[in-house]
Amino acid sequence: MDRQLAGRTALVTGAGQGVGQGIARALAAAGADLVIAQRRLEEAEREAAWLRDSFGVRVFAQAVDVTQPAAVDAMVTLAVEQLGRLDILVNNAGGSLARRLENHTDENMARSMDLNYWSTFRAMRAAFPVMKAQQYGRIINLGSLNGVNAHMFTVAYNASKEAIRALTRTAAVEWGPHGITCNVICPSALSPQAKDYFDANPAMAATILSQVPVGRFGDATRDVGPVAVFLASASSAYVTGNTLYVDGGGHINGVAWRPGVED
């Protein structure tokens, strides 16, 4: 990958593993300086060191619980202090809980909104004054095919991720005049958790794979990362308010997804 992001800076949440890690690695390979924000500091520091050694860019680690409003604000403030500016914000941190819809409590729903939706909103809100002053910004939010395809038993996650898509489109409209683009990636890539789940449920893995037109599972760095680099670059200046499905075509007819849950 060429160094098309040299001189740019990025903050990536949940970048210690999985899709966030793949995106962070692709951004670093393209020359961006980074802040890796992760709940577990040791994961963030380990990834930051690897990126510095591998790509020769500046990388800082932060320990952040994105469900805490003050922590999100402080994360963005510190990232600007560490990097000197903030060009790219990638909201990747999130999580899901498998449970039948009728068994979800108000607390389950609220926790999912805190982790997935509110953390994204608050990070965008905190980054906006910086990007507005620069007259340049690239916001990349991670959506989910779970929400797009209404996958069973993950209603809290589905709803929070679809709320992110509405948030992103609205921000694209309001913030476009300030040189800020806002887009969503809905990825399908093997994370450590997904690999463990598929290893334990090979029949489901085979069924899902049979419905992916390109015939393989995605890789976070090789498949999702380059799309994030494009959305983070000057080349995407006229692309905003979009959802990009980086899933090997699995969204076209909707991949079956039925995790086991208790009655």
Buried (B, 14 or more C-beta within 10 A) or exposed (E): BEEBBEEBBBBBBBBBBBBBBBBBBBBBBBBBBBBBBBBEBEBBBBBBEBBBEEBEBBBBBBBBBBBBBEBBBBBBBBBBEBBEBBBBBBBBBBBBBBBEEEEBEEEBBEBBBBBBBBBBBBBBBBBBEBBBEBEBBBBBBBBBBBBBBEBBBBBBBBBBBBBBBEBBBEBBEEBEEBBBBBBBBBBBBBBEEBEEBBEEBEEBBEBBBEBBEEEEBBEBBEBBBBBBBBBBBEEBEEBBBBBBBBBBBBBEEEBBBEBEEEE
